[in-house]
Amino acid sequence: MKHILCYGDSNTWGYNSETDARFPFCERWTGRLAAELAPDCRIIEEGLCGRTTAYELPLEPGRNGFAYYPTALSSADPLDLVVLMLGTNDRRKQLIVSPEESALALERYIQFTRTPVHWSGRQTPRLLLVSPPEIDPAIAENEFAFYYDENSVAHSRRLKTVYRRLAEQYGCAFLDAAAHCGPGADCVHLDAAGHRALAQALAIQVRQII
C-alpha cells in the first residue's frame, strides 16, 4: 500500500462556507481521493484553516506551515508521496507576500522533504505541488474582503506560473487546481462540486506518479 500525505490549508481541512463547519470526509477532496485510489493507497489528511506556507499570522498562532511540516512528515513516515497545496493564506492583506516569496517557501519544503535524515524519514517521498484555486474577484463584496483585496486576487492568479516553474526546476509533479475547480460562493473555499472536481484531477495525476 502507498502512503500519501496531503498538506494544506482550509481547502484541505474541508471548510464549508455555507455552514461554517467541515465537509464530511467522504465529501472532502482528500476523502474522495482516498475512495478513488482505494485499496492501493492510504491518504493522510493534514489540513489547517489559515495555514500559510511559512509566515506568521497576527492573532492566529500555529499557522506557519513550515514550522509544523517536519512533525507532519515524521508522524506519517514512511511516505511515498506528499501533496502540497498552500499559498492562499499568503495572499492575506496583513502579510503582503508575493507569489515569488510563496514559491521560495515551497522550495524549502522540497529541499527538506528530499533530505529525510533531517526528519527521521525512512525513505524520500515524491512531491506533487498544487497551485490552489484562485480567489474570485467578487470577494470585494463579501466578508472575506477583510482578509483579501484586488492584489490578493491578482497574486492568486500568478501562483500557477511560479509554482509550475518551481516544480520543473526540481523535477516535481505539478497540478493547477484552478484549471479544474474554483471557489464557491464565498470566493475562497471550495464547495462540494469543487472538492469532487479536484479529487478527480488529482486521482489521475497521482496514478501517474505512483
Buried (B, 14 or more C-beta within 10 A) or exposed (E): EBBBBBBBBBBBBBBBBEEEEBBEBEBBBBBBBBEBBEEEBBBBBBBBBBBBBBBEBEEBEEBBBBEBBBEBBBEBBEBBBBBBBBBBBBBBEBBEBBBBBBBBBBBEBBEBBBEBEEBEBEEBBBBBBBBBBBBBBBBBEBEBBEBBBEEBBBBBBBBBBBBBEBBEEBEBBBBBBBEBBBBBEBBBBBBBEBBBBBBBBBBEBBEEBB
